[in-house]
């Protein structure tokens, strides 16, 4: 399955899913990773506000790597609002970002 097909049929439930080698896989959060991700998000957000930068740290965001048939949801993602969101506006509708080369 391609990444675009994955977006079109992304399960409409409260679970997290990733595309791994063309297959939809349900991903379960693990407590230690959730704690670390929450800590990092809070620290990054503090620095973003302090530096008054146009960055965003979405809570849930699929990343579209340059490799086909893969899409993953990282624990923390750091977006430059002037680049990724404008350049890859599908993120506004599907909560997806593309990995910049």
C-alpha positions, 0 to 999 in steps of 0.5 A: 500500500502506498502512503497516499492510499494509507491516508485515504483509508486511515482507520477512523478510530482513536488508535494510532496507526503507522504504515510499515512496509505497505501494511497498516499497523496499530501502534500502542504507546508505551509509558516510558516513551510517553513520559519522555515525549511529554517532557521533551515537548514541554521543554521545546515549547518553552524554548519556542516561546522564549525565542519567539520562533514560528515552530510547532510541536503537534501532538499527533503527526504522521511523518512521510519519509522519502521511502515509499510504503512507510509512514510513522508517528514519532514521539515528538516532531518539531515543525517549522510552520513557515516551511513544512505546513505551507509546503506540505499543506496536506498536514492541515487536512490529514495531520501529515508532514513530509520529511525534508531532505 
